Amino acid sequence: MASPSSHRGQQHCCFNDWMNLQEHDLSELLQAQTVEENGGDKEVQLRRLVDKNVEHFQAYAQERTRLARDHVSPFFAPSWCSSLESSLLWLAGCRPSLFIRLIYALSGLEIESQIKEFLEGLRSSDLSDLSLSARQFSMVNELQGRTIKEEEKLSEEMACLQEKIADQPIAVIAKETTRVLGQSFETNEQADEALDDHSRSMVSILEAADKLRINTLKALVSILSPVQALDFLIAGKKLHICIHQWGNKRDQKHG
């Protein structure tokens, strides 16, 4: 059986490998953004690149689940994240609805930019290149509603799991545990069984949350055109990397 420090090391490496892959994927996405190809050929290439990025996210989630089955708690309070990142976590990751809010933000920025260019005479085409069409907006809005409902359901499950810590048998075991002055409380077989059951429930919630994140991402990129999906992934990766780096700098600043 691997030691606790070994588990933490593997989990930390998993996250570091993911962040390094994020950097690599971002470079590839940015390069693809500048490639000049025939319209149809470029769309096919962009769709393949988008699908590859989604597959990378799915592989990362699967590796997290594998490691979480040995020791799940660190994923909900990760030592490898900055305090800023930890404060933004929802069930060991980002809220899936954040993907959708990012799309709305990008669409709004694109419309503002295009309208300004149009009014200044720098653009003569329509205003729908990268902004959401009416049909896309409707589909994204429906996806947002479904996603928020699933988020609320999982949040309630997590709240119930947290409340159960004060229920039987854990609270009863803690109450009946004795110690000599100056010594720490020791777990017994019954306590370990109860905590193992609690951990299994946390793994299930982690799996469900990651599944929702993946399904939301897949649904979203399927609604978007390849060019829109590319821009969305670039913005999302930049946001993730920036939050990670800004958080580390702020932690260093505050000692």
KEMARPA-878426 format. One record per atom (N, C-alpha, C): x, y, z; atom name. Coordinates in steps of 0.05 Angstrom, whole numbers, plus 5000, padded with zeros to 4 digits. Layout:
{{X, Y, Z}, CA} ...
% end
This chain:
{{5017, 4976, 5000}, N} {{5000, 5000, 5000}, CA} {{5018, 5025, 5000}, C} {{5010, 5044, 4983}, N} {{5026, 5069, 4981}, CA} {{5023, 5085, 5007}, C} {{5044, 5100, 5014}, N} {{5044, 5117, 5038}, CA} {{5028, 5142, 5032}, C} {{5018, 5156, 5054}, N} {{5003, 5181, 5050}, CA} {{5019, 5201, 5034}, C} {{5045, 5203, 5039}, N} {{5062, 5222, 5025}, CA} {{5064, 5215, 4996}, C} {{5064, 5189, 4990}, N} {{5065, 5179, 4962}, CA} {{5039, 5187, 4948}, C} {{5016, 5184, 4961}, N} {{4990, 5192, 4949}, CA} {{4991, 5222, 4943}, C} {{4999, 5238, 4962}, N} {{5000, 5267, 4958}, CA} {{5018, 5274, 4934}, C} {{5041, 5260, 4933}, N} {{5060, 5265, 4911}, CA} {{5048, 5259, 4884}, C} {{5033, 5237, 4882}, N} {{5021, 5230, 4857}, CA} {{4999, 5250, 4849}, C} {{4984, 5258, 4869}, N} {{4962, 5278, 4864}, CA} {{4974, 5304, 4855}, C} {{4995, 5313, 4868}, N} {{5008, 5338, 4861}, CA} {{5020, 5336, 4832}, C} {{5032, 5314, 4826}, N} {{5043, 5310, 4799}, CA} {{5021, 5310, 4778}, C} {{4998, 5298, 4785}, N} {{4975, 5297, 4767}, CA} {{4967, 5326, 4760}, C} {{4966, 5343, 4780}, N} {{4958, 5371, 4775}, CA} {{4979, 5386, 4759}, C} {{5005, 5382, 4767}, N} {{5026, 5395, 4752}, CA} {{5027, 5387, 4723}, C} {{5023, 5361, 4718}, N} {{5023, 5351, 4691}, CA} {{5000, 5364, 4675}, C} {{4977, 5367, 4689}, N} {{4954, 5380, 4676}, CA} {{4959, 5409, 4669}, C} {{4972, 5423, 4687}, N} {{4978, 5451, 4682}, CA} {{4998, 5454, 4659}, C} {{5018, 5436, 4658}, N} {{5037, 5436, 4636}, CA} {{5024, 5430, 4609}, C} {{5005, 5412, 4610}, N} {{4989, 5405, 4586}, CA} {{4972, 5429, 4577}, C} {{4961, 5443, 4597}, N} {{4946, 5467, 4591}, CA} {{4963, 5488, 4575}, C} {{4987, 5491, 4584}, N} {{5006, 5510, 4571}, CA} {{5011, 5500, 4542}, C} {{5016, 5475, 4539}, N} {{5022, 5464, 4513}, CA} {{4998, 5466, 4494}, C} {{4975, 5459, 4505}, N} {{4951, 5461, 4488}, CA} {{4944, 5489, 4481}, C} {{4949, 5508, 4499}, N} {{4944, 5536, 4493}, CA} {{4962, 5545, 4470}, C} {{4987, 5538, 4470}, N} {{5005, 5545, 4449}, CA} {{4996, 5534, 4422}, C} {{4986, 5509, 4423}, N} {{4976, 5497, 4398}, CA} {{4951, 5510, 4388}, C} {{4934, 5518, 4406}, N} {{4909, 5532, 4398}, CA} {{4915, 5559, 4386}, C} {{4934, 5574, 4399}, N} {{4941, 5600, 4389}, CA} {{4954, 5598, 4361}, C} {{4970, 5577, 4357}, N} {{4982, 5574, 4331}, CA} {{4961, 5568, 4310}, C} {{4942, 5551, 4317}, N} {{4920, 5544, 4298}, CA} {{4904, 5568, 4290}, C} {{4902, 5587, 4309}, N} {{4886, 5611, 4304}, CA} {{4898, 5628, 4281}, C} {{4923, 5626, 4276}, N} {{4937, 5642, 4256}, CA} {{4941, 5628, 4230}, C} {{4935, 5602, 4229}, N} {{4940, 5586, 4205}, CA} {{4920, 5594, 4183}, C} {{4931, 5598, 4159}, N} {{4914, 5605, 4136}, CA} {{4909, 5580, 4119}, C} {{4885, 5570, 4118}, N} {{4878, 5547, 4102}, CA} {{4851, 5552, 4088}, C} {{4844, 5535, 4070}, N} {{4818, 5537, 4057}, CA} {{4797, 5533, 4078}, C} {{4774, 5547, 4075}, N} {{4753, 5547, 4096}, CA} {{4746, 5520, 4107}, C} {{4739, 5502, 4088}, N} {{4730, 5475, 4097}, CA} {{4752, 5460, 4111}, C} {{4777, 5461, 4100}, N} {{4799, 5446, 4111}, CA} {{4806, 5457, 4139}, C} {{4805, 5483, 4142}, N} {{4812, 5495, 4168}, CA} {{4791, 5488, 4189}, C} {{4766, 5487, 4182}, N} {{4745, 5480, 4201}, CA} {{4748, 5451, 4210}, C} {{4755, 5433, 4192}, N} {{4760, 5405, 4200}, CA} {{4783, 5403, 4219}, C} {{4805, 5417, 4213}, N} {{4829, 5417, 4231}, CA} {{4823, 5429, 4258}, C} {{4807, 5450, 4258}, N} {{4801, 5463, 4284}, CA} {{4783, 5445, 4301}, C} {{4764, 5431, 4288}, N} {{4746, 5413, 4302}, CA} {{4762, 5391, 4315}, C} {{4781, 5380, 4300}, N} {{4798, 5359, 4311}, CA} {{4814, 5369, 4335}, C} {{4824, 5393, 4333}, N} {{4840, 5405, 4355}, CA} {{4822, 5409, 4379}, C} {{4798, 5419, 4375}, N} {{4779, 5423, 4397}, CA} {{4773, 5397, 4411}, C} {{4767, 5376, 4394}, N} {{4761, 5349, 4405}, CA} {{4784, 5338, 4422}, C} {{4809, 5343, 4412}, N} {{4832, 5334, 4426}, CA} {{4835, 5347, 4454}, C} {{4828, 5372, 4455}, N} {{4829, 5386, 4481}, CA} {{4808, 5376, 4500}, C} {{4785, 5370, 4490}, N} {{4764, 5358, 4507}, CA} {{4773, 5331, 4517}, C} {{4786, 5315, 4500}, N} {{4796, 5289, 4508}, CA} {{4817, 5291, 4530}, C} {{4834, 5312, 4528}, N} {{4854, 5316, 4548}, CA} {{4841, 5321, 4575}, C} {{4820, 5337, 4575}, N} {{4805, 5343, 4600}, CA} {{4793, 5318, 4612}, C} {{4782, 5301, 4594}, N} {{4769, 5276, 4603}, CA} {{4790, 5257, 4615}, C} {{4813, 5256, 4602}, N} {{4835, 5238, 4612}, CA} {{4844, 5248, 4640}, C} {{4846, 5275, 4643}, N} {{4854, 5286, 4669}, CA} {{4834, 5279, 4691}, C} {{4808, 5280, 4684}, N} {{4787, 5274, 4703}, CA} {{4788, 5244, 4711}, C} {{4794, 5227, 4692}, N} {{4796, 5198, 4697}, CA} {{4820, 5192, 4715}, C} {{4842, 5206, 4711}, N} {{4865, 5202, 4728}, CA} {{4860, 5212, 4756}, C} {{4846, 5234, 4759}, N} {{4838, 5244, 4785}, CA} {{4821, 5224, 4800}, C} {{4802, 5212, 4786}, N} {{4785, 5192, 4799}, CA} {{4800, 5168, 4808}, C} {{4819, 5159, 4792}, N} {{4836, 5136, 4800}, CA} {{4851, 5142, 4825}, C} {{4863, 5166, 4827}, N} {{4878, 5174, 4850}, CA} {{4860, 5179, 4874}, C} {{4837, 5190, 4869}, N} {{4818, 5196, 4891}, CA} {{4808, 5171, 4905}, C} {{4807, 5149, 4891}, N} {{4797, 5124, 4904}, CA} {{4816, 5115, 4926}, C} {{4841, 5124, 4925}, N} {{4860, 5117, 4946}, CA} {{4859, 5138, 4968}, C} {{4856, 5163, 4961}, N} {{4855, 5185, 4981}, CA} {{4841, 5209, 4968}, C} {{4816, 5214, 4975}, N} {{4800, 5234, 4961}, CA} {{4802, 5261, 4973}, C} {{4805, 5263, 5000}, N} {{4803, 5289, 5013}, CA} {{4821, 5311, 5002}, C} {{4846, 5305, 4994}, N} {{4863, 5327, 4984}, CA} {{4852, 5341, 4959}, C} {{4835, 5327, 4943}, N} {{4824, 5340, 4919}, CA} {{4804, 5362, 4926}, C} {{4792, 5360, 4950}, N} {{4773, 5380, 4959}, CA} {{4787, 5403, 4975}, C} {{4812, 5398, 4983}, N} {{4828, 5419, 4996}, CA} {{4857, 5416, 4987}, C} {{4861, 5422, 4961}, N} {{4887, 5416, 4949}, CA} {{4910, 5434, 4958}, C} {{4931, 5421, 4968}, N} {{4955, 5436, 4976}, CA} {{4970, 5447, 4952}, C} {{4965, 5437, 4929}, N} {{4980, 5445, 4905}, CA} {{4967, 5470, 4892}, C} {{4945, 5479, 4902}, N} {{4931, 5503, 4892}, CA} {{4938, 5527, 4910}, C} {{4938, 5551, 4898}, N} {{4941, 5575, 4914}, CA} {{4915, 5579, 4930}, C} {{4917, 5597, 4950}, N} {{4893, 5603, 4966}, CA} {{4871, 5616, 4949}, C} {{4879, 5631, 4929}, N} {{4859, 5643, 4910}, CA} {{4845, 5621, 4895}, C} {{4859, 5602, 4884}, N} {{4847, 5580, 4870}, CA} {{4828, 5564, 4888}, C} {{4838, 5558, 4912}, N} {{4822, 5542, 4931}, CA} {{4796, 5556, 4938}, C} {{4797, 5583, 4940}, N} {{4773, 5598, 4947}, CA} {{4752, 5597, 4925}, C} {{4760, 5590, 4900}, N} {{4742, 5590, 4878}, CA} {{4732, 5562, 4871}, C} {{4741, 5541, 4886}, N} {{4734, 5514, 4879}, CA} {{4705, 5508, 4885}, C} {{4693, 5491, 4868}, N} {{4667, 5480, 4872}, CA} {{4670, 5450, 4868}, C} {{4667, 5434, 4890}, N} {{4670, 5405, 4889}, CA} {{4695, 5397, 4874}, C} {{4718, 5407, 4883}, N} {{4744, 5400, 4873}, CA} {{4751, 5409, 4845}, C} {{4736, 5429, 4836}, N} {{4742, 5440, 4809}, CA} {{4726, 5465, 4805}, C} {{4723, 5473, 4780}, N} {{4708, 5497, 4773}, CA} {{4679, 5490, 4769}, C} {{4661, 5509, 4772}, N} {{4633, 5505, 4766}, CA} {{4630, 5502, 4736}, C} {{4615, 5481, 4727}, N} {{4611, 5478, 4698}, CA} {{4596, 5502, 4686}, C} {{4579, 5515, 4701}, N} {{4565, 5539, 4691}, CA} {{4584, 5562, 4685}, C} {{4609, 5560, 4696}, N} {{4629, 5581, 4690}, CA} {{4636, 5580, 4660}, C} {{4636, 5556, 4648}, N} {{4642, 5554, 4619}, CA} {{4622, 5571, 4604}, C} {{4597, 5570, 4612}, N} {{4575, 5584, 4598}, CA} {{4577, 5614, 4602}, C} {{4583, 5622, 4627}, N} {{4586, 5650, 4632}, CA} {{4609, 5662, 4616}, C} {{4630, 5646, 4612}, N} {{4653, 5655, 4596}, CA} {{4644, 5660, 4567}, C} {{4627, 5642, 4557}, N} {{4617, 5645, 4529}, CA} {{4601, 5671, 4527}, C} {{4584, 5676, 4546}, N} {{4568, 5701, 4545}, CA} {{4586, 5725, 4546}, C} {{4607, 5724, 4563}, N} {{4625, 5747, 4565}, CA} {{4640, 5751, 4538}, C} {{4650, 5729, 4526}, N} {{4664, 5732, 4501}, CA} {{4646, 5742, 4479}, C} {{4621, 5732, 4479}, N} {{4602, 5740, 4458}, CA} {{4596, 5770, 4461}, C} {{4593, 5779, 4485}, N} {{4588, 5808, 4490}, CA} {{4611, 5825, 4482}, C} {{4636, 5816, 4488}, N} {{4659, 5832, 4480}, CA} {{4662, 5833, 4450}, C} {{4656, 5810, 4436}, N} {{4658, 5809, 4407}, CA} {{4638, 5828, 4394}, C} {{4613, 5829, 4405}, N} {{4593, 5847, 4393}, CA} {{4601, 5876, 4397}, C} {{4611, 5882, 4421}, N} {{4620, 5910, 4426}, CA} {{4642, 5918, 4407}, C} {{4661, 5900, 4403}, N} {{4684, 5906, 4385}, CA} {{4674, 5909, 4356}, C} {{4656, 5892, 4347}, N} {{4647, 5893, 4319}, CA} {{4630, 5918, 4314}, C} {{4613, 5925, 4334}, N} {{4597, 5948, 4330}, CA} {{4614, 5973, 4328}, C} {{4635, 5975, 4345}, N} {{4653, 5998, 4344}, CA} {{4667, 5999, 4316}, C} {{4676, 5976, 4306}, N} {{4689, 5976, 4280}, CA} {{4669, 5983, 4258}, C} {{4645, 5974, 4261}, N} {{4624, 5980, 4241}, CA} {{4618, 6010, 4240}, C} {{4616, 6022, 4263}, N} {{4609, 6050, 4264}, CA} {{4633, 6067, 4254}, C} {{4657, 6057, 4258}, N} {{4680, 6073, 4249}, CA} {{4687, 6067, 4220}, C} {{4670, 6050, 4206}, N} {{4674, 6045, 4178}, CA} {{4696, 6024, 4173}, C} {{4705, 6010, 4194}, N} {{4726, 5990, 4190}, CA} {{4715, 5963, 4184}, C} {{4689, 5960, 4186}, N} {{4677, 5934, 4181}, CA} {{4652, 5938, 4165}, C} {{4649, 5923, 4143}, N} {{4626, 5926, 4126}, CA} {{4608, 5901, 4126}, C} {{4619, 5879, 4138}, N} {{4603, 5854, 4139}, CA} {{4584, 5854, 4162}, C} {{4569, 5832, 4165}, N} {{4549, 5831, 4187}, CA} {{4564, 5828, 4213}, C} {{4549, 5828, 4235}, N} {{4560, 5828, 4262}, CA} {{4559, 5800, 4275}, C} {{4559, 5779, 4259}, N} {{4555, 5753, 4271}, CA} {{4578, 5733, 4268}, C} {{4603, 5743, 4262}, N} {{4625, 5726, 4258}, CA} {{4631, 5707, 4282}, C} {{4634, 5719, 4305}, N} {{4641, 5703, 4329}, CA} {{4620, 5706, 4351}, C} {{4601, 5724, 4348}, N} {{4580, 5727, 4369}, CA} {{4560, 5704, 4365}, C} {{4545, 5698, 4386}, N} {{4525, 5677, 4384}, CA} {{4502, 5685, 4366}, C} {{4493, 5666, 4350}, N} {{4469, 5670, 4334}, CA} {{4445, 5666, 4353}, C} {{4421, 5673, 4343}, N} {{4397, 5670, 4359}, CA} {{4393, 5641, 4367}, C} {{4398, 5623, 4348}, N} {{4394, 5594, 4354}, CA} {{4415, 5585, 4374}, C} {{4440, 5593, 4371}, N} {{4461, 5586, 4390}, CA} {{4455, 5597, 4418}, C} {{4446, 5621, 4419}, N} {{4440, 5634, 4444}, CA} {{4418, 5618, 4459}, C} {{4398, 5609, 4444}, N} {{4376, 5593, 4456}, CA} {{4387, 5566, 4466}, C} {{4404, 5553, 4451}, N} {{4415, 5527, 4459}, CA} {{4433, 5530, 4484}, C} {{4449, 5552, 4484}, N} {{4467, 5556, 4506}, CA} {{4451, 5563, 4531}, C} {{4430, 5578, 4528}, N} {{4413, 5586, 4550}, CA} {{4400, 5561, 4563}, C} {{4390, 5542, 4545}, N} {{4379, 5517, 4555}, CA} {{4400, 5501, 4570}, C} {{4424, 5500, 4559}, N} {{4445, 5485, 4572}, CA} {{4452, 5497, 4599}, C} {{4452, 5523, 4601}, N} {{4457, 5536, 4626}, CA} {{4436, 5528, 4648}, C} {{4411, 5528, 4640}, N} {{4390, 5520, 4658}, CA} {{4393, 5492, 4669}, C} {{4399, 5473, 4651}, N} {{4403, 5445, 4659}, CA} {{4428, 5442, 4676}, C} {{4449, 5457, 4669}, N} {{4474, 5454, 4684}, CA} {{4471, 5465, 4713}, C} {{4458, 5488, 4716}, N} {{4454, 5499, 4742}, CA} {{4437, 5481, 4760}, C} {{4417, 5468, 4748}, N} {{4401, 5449, 4764}, CA} {{4418, 5426, 4774}, C} {{4436, 5416, 4757}, N} {{4453, 5394, 4765}, CA} {{4473, 5403, 4786}, C} {{4483, 5427, 4783}, N} {{4501, 5438, 4803}, CA} {{4488, 5440, 4830}, C} {{4463, 5449, 4831}, N} {{4449, 5452, 4856}, CA} {{4444, 5425, 4869}, C} {{4438, 5405, 4852}, N} {{4434, 5378, 4862}, CA} {{4459, 5367, 4875}, C} {{4482, 5370, 4862}, N} {{4507, 5361, 4873}, CA} {{4515, 5376, 4898}, C} {{4510, 5402, 4898}, N} {{4516, 5419, 4922}, CA} {{4500, 5409, 4946}, C} {{4475, 5402, 4941}, N} {{4458, 5392, 4963}, CA} {{4469, 5365, 4973}, C} {{4478, 5348, 4955}, N} {{4490, 5322, 4963}, CA} {{4515, 5326, 4980}, C} {{4531, 5345, 4972}, N} {{4555, 5351, 4987}, CA} {{4548, 5362, 5015}, C} {{4528, 5380, 5016}, N} {{4520, 5391, 5041}, CA} {{4510, 5369, 5060}, C} {{4495, 5350, 5049}, N} {{4485, 5328, 5066}, CA} {{4508, 5311, 5076}, C} {{4527, 5306, 5059}, N} {{4550, 5290, 5067}, CA} {{4566, 5304, 5089}, C} {{4569, 5330, 5087}, N} {{4583, 5345, 5108}, CA} {{4568, 5345, 5134}, C} {{4541, 5347, 5133}, N} {{4525, 5346, 5157}, CA} {{4526, 5319, 5171}, C} {{4530, 5298, 5156}, N} {{4530, 5271, 5167}, CA} {{4554, 5266, 5186}, C} {{4574, 5284, 5184}, N} {{4597, 5281, 5202}, CA} {{4588, 5284, 5231}, C} {{4566, 5299, 5236}, N} {{4556, 5303, 5263}, CA} {{4535, 5281, 5270}, C} {{4529, 5263, 5252}, N} {{4510, 5242, 5257}, CA} {{4524, 5216, 5266}, C} {{4508, 5196, 5271}, N} {{4519, 5170, 5277}, CA} {{4530, 5158, 5251}, C} {{4551, 5142, 5252}, N} {{4565, 5133, 5277}, CA} {{4589, 5151, 5284}, C} {{4597, 5169, 5267}, N} {{4622, 5184, 5271}, CA} {{4621, 5200, 5297}, C} {{4598, 5215, 5301}, N} {{4596, 5232, 5325}, CA} {{4596, 5215, 5350}, C} {{4583, 5192, 5350}, N} {{4582, 5174, 5373}, CA} {{4610, 5163, 5379}, C} {{4624, 5154, 5358}, N} {{4651, 5144, 5362}, CA} {{4669, 5165, 5374}, C} {{4667, 5189, 5364}, N} {{4684, 5211, 5374}, CA} {{4677, 5217, 5404}, C} {{4651, 5216, 5411}, N} {{4643, 5222, 5438}, CA} {{4654, 5201, 5457}, C} {{4654, 5176, 5448}, N} {{4662, 5154, 5466}, CA} {{4692, 5150, 5467}, C} {{4707, 5164, 5449}, N} {{4736, 5161, 5449}, CA} {{4748, 5175, 5473}, C} {{4767, 5162, 5486}, N} {{4781, 5174, 5509}, CA} {{4810, 5177, 5503}, C} {{4823, 5194, 5518}, N} {{4852, 5197, 5515}, CA} {{4864, 5206, 5542}, C} {{4890, 5200, 5544}, N} {{4905, 5210, 5567}, CA} {{4913, 5238, 5562}, C} {{4914, 5255, 5583}, N} {{4922, 5283, 5580}, CA} {{4948, 5286, 5564}, C} {{4947, 5302, 5544}, N} {{4971, 5307, 5528}, CA} {{4974, 5289, 5504}, C} {{4957, 5269, 5502}, N} {{4959, 5251, 5479}, CA} {{4937, 5257, 5459}, C} {{4941, 5249, 5434}, N} {{4921, 5255, 5413}, CA} {{4901, 5232, 5412}, C} {{4878, 5238, 5401}, N} {{4857, 5218, 5397}, CA} {{4866, 5198, 5375}, C} {{4862, 5173, 5379}, N} {{4869, 5153, 5359}, CA} {{4843, 5142, 5347}, C} {{4845, 5136, 5321}, N} {{4821, 5123, 5308}, CA} {{4822, 5093, 5314}, C} {{4798, 5082, 5315}, N} {{4796, 5053, 5319}, CA} {{4784, 5041, 5293}, C} {{4780, 5015, 5293}, N} {{4770, 5001, 5269}, CA} {{4743, 5012, 5261}, C} {{4726, 5017, 5281}, N} {{4699, 5027, 5275}, CA} {{4700, 5055, 5262}, C} {{4718, 5072, 5273}, N} {{4721, 5099, 5262}, CA} {{4732, 5098, 5234}, C} {{4752, 5081, 5229}, N} {{4763, 5079, 5203}, CA} {{4742, 5070, 5182}, C} {{4725, 5051, 5190}, N} {{4704, 5042, 5172}, CA} {{4685, 5064, 5165}, C} {{4678, 5080, 5185}, N} {{4660, 5103, 5181}, CA} {{4672, 5124, 5163}, C} {{4698, 5129, 5167}, N} {{4712, 5149, 5151}, CA} {{4716, 5139, 5122}, C} {{4721, 5113, 5120}, N} {{4724, 5101, 5093}, CA} {{4698, 5103, 5077}, C} {{4675, 5099, 5091}, N} {{4649, 5102, 5078}, CA} {{4645, 5131, 5070}, C} {{4653, 5150, 5087}, N} {{4651, 5178, 5080}, CA} {{4668, 5184, 5056}, C} {{4691, 5173, 5054}, N} {{4709, 5178, 5031}, CA} {{4698, 5167, 5005}, C} {{4686, 5144, 5007}, N} {{4673, 5132, 4983}, CA} {{4651, 5150, 4972}, C} {{4636, 5162, 4990}, N} {{4615, 5181, 4982}, CA} {{4627, 5205, 4969}, C} {{4649, 5215, 4980}, N} {{4663, 5238, 4968}, CA} {{4674, 5232, 4940}, C} {{4684, 5208, 4936}, N} {{4693, 5200, 4910}, CA} {{4670, 5200, 4890}, C} {{4647, 5190, 4898}, N} {{4623, 5190, 4881}, CA} {{4616, 5219, 4873}, C} {{4617, 5237, 4892}, N} {{4610, 5265, 4886}, CA} {{4631, 5277, 4867}, C} {{4657, 5271, 4871}, N} {{4678, 5281, 4854}, CA} {{4673, 5271, 4825}, C} {{4667, 5245, 4823}, N} {{4662, 5233, 4796}, CA} {{4639, 5247, 4783}, C} {{4617, 5251, 4798}, N} {{4593, 5264, 4787}, CA} {{4598, 5293, 4778}, C} {{4614, 5307, 4795}, N} {{4620, 5335, 4788}, CA} {{4638, 5336, 4763}, C} {{4658, 5319, 4761}, N} {{4675, 5319, 4738}, CA} {{4659, 5310, 4713}, C} {{4641, 5292, 4716}, N} {{4624, 5283, 4694}, CA} {{4607, 5307, 4684}, C} {{4597, 5323, 4702}, N} {{4581, 5346, 4695}, CA} {{4598, 5367, 4681}, C} {{4622, 5371, 4690}, N} {{4641, 5389, 4677}, CA} {{4647, 5380, 4649}, C} {{4652, 5355, 4645}, N} {{4659, 5344, 4619}, CA} {{4635, 5346, 4600}, C} {{4612, 5337, 4610}, N} {{4588, 5338, 4593}, CA} {{4580, 5366, 4585}, C} {{4583, 5385, 4603}, N} {{4577, 5413, 4597}, CA} {{4596, 5423, 4576}, C} {{4622, 5417, 4579}, N} {{4641, 5426, 4559}, CA} {{4636, 5414, 4532}, C} {{4630, 5388, 4531}, N} {{4624, 5375, 4505}, CA} {{4599, 5387, 4492}, C} {{4578, 5391, 4508}, N} {{4554, 5403, 4497}, CA} {{4559, 5431, 4486}, C} {{4575, 5446, 4501}, N} {{4580, 5474, 4493}, CA} {{4596, 5476, 4467}, C} {{4617, 5460, 4464}, N} {{4633, 5461, 4440}, CA} {{4618, 5450, 4416}, C} {{4598, 5433, 4421}, N} {{4582, 5422, 4399}, CA} {{4563, 5444, 4388}, C} {{4555, 5463, 4406}, N} {{4538, 5485, 4397}, CA} {{4553, 5505, 4381}, C} {{4579, 5509, 4389}, N} {{4595, 5530, 4376}, CA} {{4607, 5520, 4350}, C} {{4613, 5539, 4332}, N} {{4628, 5532, 4308}, CA} {{4656, 5526, 4316}, C} {{4672, 5513, 4298}, N} {{4700, 5507, 4305}, CA} {{4716, 5532, 4313}, C} {{4711, 5555, 4298}, N} {{4726, 5579, 4305}, CA} {{4717, 5590, 4332}, C} {{4691, 5589, 4338}, N} {{4682, 5598, 4364}, CA} {{4692, 5581, 4386}, C} {{4692, 5554, 4382}, N} {{4702, 5535, 4402}, CA} {{4732, 5540, 4407}, C} {{4747, 5546, 4386}, N} {{4775, 5551, 4389}, CA} {{4779, 5576, 4407}, C} {{4765, 5598, 4401}, N} {{4767, 5622, 4417}, CA} {{4759, 5617, 4446}, C} {{4738, 5601, 4450}, N} {{4729, 5595, 4477}, CA} {{4750, 5580, 4492}, C} {{4762, 5559, 4480}, N} {{4782, 5543, 4494}, CA} {{4807, 5560, 4500}, C} {{4815, 5578, 4482}, N} {{4837, 5596, 4487}, CA} {{4832, 5613, 4511}, C} {{4808, 5626, 4511}, N} {{4801, 5643, 4534}, CA} {{4800, 5628, 4560}, C} {{4788, 5604, 4559}, N} {{4786, 5588, 4583}, CA} {{4813, 5579, 4595}, C} {{4831, 5571, 4577}, N} {{4858, 5563, 4586}, CA} {{4874, 5587, 4596}, C} {{4871, 5610, 4583}, N} {{4885, 5634, 4593}, CA} {{4874, 5641, 4620}, C} {{4848, 5640, 4624}, N} {{4836, 5646, 4650}, CA} {{4847, 5627, 4672}, C} {{4847, 5601, 4666}, N} {{4856, 5581, 4685}, CA} {{4886, 5586, 4692}, C} {{4903, 5590, 4672}, N} {{4931, 5593, 4677}, CA} {{4936, 5620, 4692}, C} {{4922, 5641, 4685}, N} {{4925, 5667, 4698}, CA} {{4918, 5665, 4727}, C} {{4895, 5653, 4733}, N} {{4886, 5650, 4761}, CA} {{4907, 5635, 4777}, C} {{4918, 5614, 4765}, N} {{4938, 5598, 4779}, CA} {{4963, 5614, 4785}, C} {{4973, 5629, 4765}, N} {{4997, 5644, 4768}, CA} {{4993, 5669, 4786}, C} {{4970, 5682, 4783}, N} {{4964, 5705, 4800}, CA} {{4961, 5697, 4829}, C} {{4948, 5674, 4834}, N} {{4944, 5664, 4861}, CA} {{4971, 5658, 4874}, C} {{4989, 5645, 4859}, N} {{5015, 5639, 4871}, CA} {{5031, 5664, 4878}, C} {{5029, 5684, 4860}, N} {{5043, 5710, 4866}, CA} {{5032, 5724, 4890}, C} {{5005, 5723, 4893}, N} {{4992, 5736, 4916}, CA} {{5000, 5721, 4942}, C} {{5002, 5695, 4941}, N} {{5010, 5680, 4965}, CA} {{5038, 5686, 4973}, C} {{5056, 5689, 4953}, N} {{5084, 5696, 4958}, CA} {{5085, 5724, 4970}, C} {{5069, 5742, 4959}, N} {{5069, 5770, 4969}, CA} {{5060, 5772, 4998}, C} {{5041, 5755, 5006}, N} {{5031, 5755, 5033}, CA} {{5045, 5736, 5051}, C} {{5066, 5723, 5041}, N} {{5082, 5705, 5057}, CA} {{5069, 5679, 5064}, C} 
% end
